[in-house]
Amino acid sequence: MSEVFVVRNQLGHYWGKSKSWVDGRDARQVARLKHHDEGVNLLFELSSKDVALRGEVVAAQTDERGEPAIEASHHPLPDAEQDLLTETEQNPSATGQIGAETTTTR
């Protein structure tokens, strides 16, 4: 096993290979960096685009397949929250608001 570095934000999400935050349940999606300074540079770039970002570069051991051994975040991803809101808007029955819309006739 060897050591790699990953970037983690304040919610426990990891920077992914797809250039977006992932929750870490699938370690294959997490971006791995060979050197600590690469992680620092990446974190600097990310925080310059998102001033609310509070992140850290974390060393992680790799398993036999080369995937980082990390703990998955318990917080939902921002995209997942937005998807839930969009689904709720498109399908009001998901929240039990069936018949909430009213129509008026003259």
DAGI-V764148 format. One record per residue. N is the residue number from 1. SS is DSSP state (H for helix, E for strand, - for the rest). PSI is psi in degrees with one decimal (none if undefined). OMEGA is omega in whole degrees, 0 to 359 (none if undefined). Layout:
N/SS/PSI/OMEGA, N/SS/PSI/OMEGA
This chain:
1/-/146.3/178, 2/-/-178.0/183, 3/E/137.5/173, 4/E/170.4/180, 5/E/140.4/178, 6/E/155.8/178, 7/E/126.5/182, 8/E/138.8/179, 9/-/-177.8/185, 10/-/-17.4/178, 11/-/1.0/180, 12/-/7.4/177, 13/-/153.5/182, 14/E/146.8/176, 15/E/128.8/186, 16/E/167.1/177, 17/-/-25.3/182, 18/-/11.3/179, 19/-/36.4/175, 20/-/166.9/181, 21/E/138.4/176, 22/E/157.2/185, 23/-/-10.7/176, 24/-/0.7/178, 25/-/-33.6/177, 26/-/99.8/185, 27/H/-19.0/179, 28/H/-24.0/182, 29/H/-13.5/184, 30/E/133.5/178, 31/-/132.4/180, 32/-/135.4/180, 33/E/139.8/183, 34/-/-28.8/186, 35/-/144.5/181, 36/H/-41.7/182, 37/H/-27.2/173, 38/H/-40.7/178, 39/H/-41.5/179, 40/H/-43.5/178, 41/H/-43.3/179, 42/H/-45.5/179, 43/H/-38.4/177, 44/H/-45.8/179, 45/H/-43.9/181, 46/H/-41.8/182, 47/H/-20.8/176, 48/H/-23.2/177, 49/H/-26.1/181, 50/-/97.6/185, 51/-/-16.5/179, 52/-/-5.9/182, 53/-/129.9/172, 54/-/102.3/185, 55/-/175.8/179, 56/E/155.0/175, 57/E/123.6/187, 58/E/134.3/174, 59/E/136.8/180, 60/E/137.4/174, 61/E/149.5/178, 62/E/151.5/177, 63/-/-170.9/183, 64/-/-20.6/178, 65/-/-0.8/179, 66/-/9.2/179, 67/-/141.8/180, 68/E/139.7/177, 69/-/99.5/184, 70/-/161.0/177, 71/-/129.8/180, 72/-/148.2/179, 73/-/146.3/177, 74/-/-7.2/180, 75/-/137.9/178, 76/-/150.2/177, 77/-/148.3/178, 78/H/-37.6/178, 79/H/-37.3/180, 80/H/-38.9/177, 81/H/-42.8/180, 82/H/-40.1/177, 83/H/-40.0/179, 84/H/-41.8/178, 85/H/-42.6/179, 86/H/-43.0/179, 87/H/-40.1/180, 88/H/-39.8/179, 89/H/-37.4/182, 90/H/-26.0/184, 91/-/83.1/183, 92/H/-20.1/179, 93/H/-19.3/179, 94/H/-22.8/180, 95/H/4.3/179, 96/-/21.1/182, 97/-/35.7/179, 98/-/134.0/178, 99/-/11.3/180, 100/-/-26.3/178, 101/-/138.7/179, 102/-/149.9/176, 103/-/148.9/179, 104/-/143.8/177, 105/-/152.0/179, 106/-/none/none
